[in-house]
Amino acid sequence: MACFRAVALVIGVAAMVAIFVPSTMAKDYVVGDDNGWMQNFDYQAWAQGKQFYVGDTLLFKYPEGVHNVRKVNGTAFQQCVAPADADSLTSGNDIVTLAKPGPKWYICSKGNHCAVGNMRLRIDVLAQVGSPGSAPGMGPSSAVPISAGITRAGSAATTAWIMVILGFAIAVGLY
Ligand SMILES: *[C@@H]1O[C@H](CO)[C@@H](O)[C@H](O)[C@H]1NC(C)=O
């Protein structure tokens, strides 16, 4: 019985770790994963199910000179046109840090790569709840991890919380 309780305690602790640890790390995404930034790849399918947060980064990988990355607004995204003043990245190893929440649009403005090759990515960047920006005076090491963690982990957190509660309930002998 004592052994069983010890196991329950370990499960509870592990579940808490699962909730809190991922929130402290910004994620680095390689756009398109191994495919990189290329034509005839479905970047919306790639983005689906991913949750992008302020502080995360996108890496656009492609042979230099073949493509580019232009940050545009929603209209330009629809029309596949990059205005002259749009942010332009051309290195082939372009890192974009997601600095602000909201929708972001990226296209390749070379040739018909966007209109025909479907080289465009739209994502929604979510704010880190309790970030320094929304809670003045609070450093990243104080308020951020817990609240952001709960938000970020989403439904996984719900499951994890149930495990935490069950684990500790068993550990203290309620069951
Ligand atoms: C989108 O960008 C174009 C070009 O910079 C600009 O003319 C247009 O007003 C912008 N649209 C919106 C909705 O901001």
The ligand as a MOL file (V3000), in Angstrom:
LIG
                    3D

  0  0  0     0  0            999 V3000
M  V30 BEGIN CTAB
M  V30 COUNTS 14 14 0 0 0
M  V30 BEGIN ATOM
M  V30 1 C -1.8140 46.4170 -46.5440 0
M  V30 2 O -0.5960 46.8340 -47.0950 0
M  V30 3 C -0.7540 47.6570 -48.2590 0
M  V30 4 C 0.6360 47.9190 -48.7920 0
M  V30 5 O 1.5130 48.3590 -47.7820 0
M  V30 6 C -1.4820 48.9230 -47.8750 0
M  V30 7 O -1.6600 49.7270 -49.0230 0
M  V30 8 C -2.8300 48.5590 -47.2880 0
M  V30 9 O -3.4810 49.7280 -46.8430 0
M  V30 10 C -2.6640 47.6070 -46.1270 0
M  V30 11 N -3.9710 47.1520 -45.7010 0
M  V30 12 C -4.3320 47.1360 -44.4410 0
M  V30 13 C -5.6800 46.6040 -44.1750 0
M  V30 14 O -3.5980 47.5590 -43.5560 0
M  V30 END ATOM
M  V30 BEGIN BOND
M  V30 1 1 1 2
M  V30 2 1 1 10
M  V30 3 1 2 3
M  V30 4 1 3 4
M  V30 5 1 3 6
M  V30 6 1 4 5
M  V30 7 1 6 7
M  V30 8 1 6 8
M  V30 9 1 8 9
M  V30 10 1 8 10
M  V30 11 1 10 11
M  V30 12 1 11 12
M  V30 13 1 12 13
M  V30 14 2 12 14
M  V30 END BOND
M  V30 END CTAB
M  END
